[in-house]
Amino acid sequence: MTLRPLTSQERADALRKAAAARTTRATAKERLKAGDLTIAQIIGSAESDDAIARMRIVELLEALPGIGRVRAAAIMEQLGIAQSRRVRGLGIHQRRALVDFIDDKQPASPG
């Protein structure tokens, strides 16, 4: 099956939409790193925000302070979450397990 060629206007619209989605995801990760948002809040916002829903779980974990590529992979393996999984693709038990795991492991923020 071949896709029909896009008009220049359709291509420009798609590029704008993609850039907006990347900006939304980057902002969410920055706010998570700064402690302004929690994993639970980001996962909850995926219900209404398609850009967040398409974010990979590994990217979300790596945005947390103290979690890099290796720890993110280990956490996902421990929780039974595939490396390719996106926020939208998490089941209810995986969501709960992820939120509980992060809440238990992350130090409480002062304040």
HUQUIHU-V357945 format. One record per residue. N is the residue number from 0. RES is the residue in one small letter. PSI is psi as a letter, one per 20 degrees, with the letter a starting at -180 (none if undefined). D_CENTER is the distance of its C-alpha to the mean C-alpha in Angstrom with 1 decimal. Layout:
N & RES & PSI & D_CENTER
N & RES & PSI & D_CENTER
This chain:
0 & m & p & 30.8
1 & t & q & 30.6
2 & l & q & 28.6
3 & r & q & 30.8
4 & p & q & 30.7
5 & l & q & 28.9
6 & t & r & 31.1
7 & s & h & 30.5
8 & q & g & 29.4
9 & e & g & 26.8
10 & r & g & 25.5
11 & a & g & 25.3
12 & d & g & 23.5
13 & a & g & 20.9
14 & l & g & 20.5
15 & r & g & 20.1
16 & k & g & 17.5
17 & a & g & 15.4
18 & a & g & 16.0
19 & a & h & 15.0
20 & a & g & 11.7
21 & r & h & 11.1
22 & t & g & 12.5
23 & t & g & 10.4
24 & r & g & 7.1
25 & a & g & 9.4
26 & t & g & 10.9
27 & a & g & 8.1
28 & k & h & 7.6
29 & e & g & 11.4
30 & r & h & 12.0
31 & l & g & 10.1
32 & k & h & 12.3
33 & a & i & 15.2
34 & g & j & 15.0
35 & d & h & 15.1
36 & l & q & 12.1
37 & t & r & 11.4
38 & i & g & 8.7
39 & a & g & 10.8
40 & q & g & 10.9
41 & i & g & 7.3
42 & i & h & 7.5
43 & g & h & 10.9
44 & s & i & 10.2
45 & a & h & 8.6
46 & e & h & 12.3
47 & s & i & 13.6
48 & d & o & 11.1
49 & d & h & 10.8
50 & a & g & 8.8
51 & i & h & 5.9
52 & a & h & 6.9
53 & r & j & 7.0
54 & m & p & 3.7
55 & r & q & 4.8
56 & i & h & 4.9
57 & v & h & 7.4
58 & e & h & 5.8
59 & l & g & 4.2
60 & l & g & 7.8
61 & e & i & 9.5
62 & a & i & 9.0
63 & l & q & 11.0
64 & p & p & 14.7
65 & g & j & 16.6
66 & i & o & 14.1
67 & g & a & 14.4
68 & r & g & 14.2
69 & v & g & 16.9
70 & r & h & 15.9
71 & a & g & 12.3
72 & a & g & 14.2
73 & a & g & 16.7
74 & i & g & 14.6
75 & m & h & 13.0
76 & e & g & 16.6
77 & q & h & 18.0
78 & l & i & 16.0
79 & g & k & 16.6
80 & i & p & 13.1
81 & a & q & 13.6
82 & q & h & 12.2
83 & s & i & 11.4
84 & r & q & 9.5
85 & r & r & 6.7
86 & v & g & 5.5
87 & r & h & 8.9
88 & g & i & 10.7
89 & l & p & 10.7
90 & g & r & 14.2
91 & i & h & 15.5
92 & h & h & 16.8
93 & q & g & 13.7
94 & r & g & 11.8
95 & r & g & 14.9
96 & a & g & 15.4
97 & l & g & 12.0
98 & v & g & 12.6
99 & d & g & 16.3
100 & f & g & 15.8
101 & i & g & 13.9
102 & d & h & 16.4
103 & d & h & 19.2
104 & k & h & 18.4
105 & q & p & 17.4
106 & p & q & 20.5
107 & a & p & 21.2
108 & s & q & 20.9
109 & p & q & 24.4
110 & g & none & 25.6
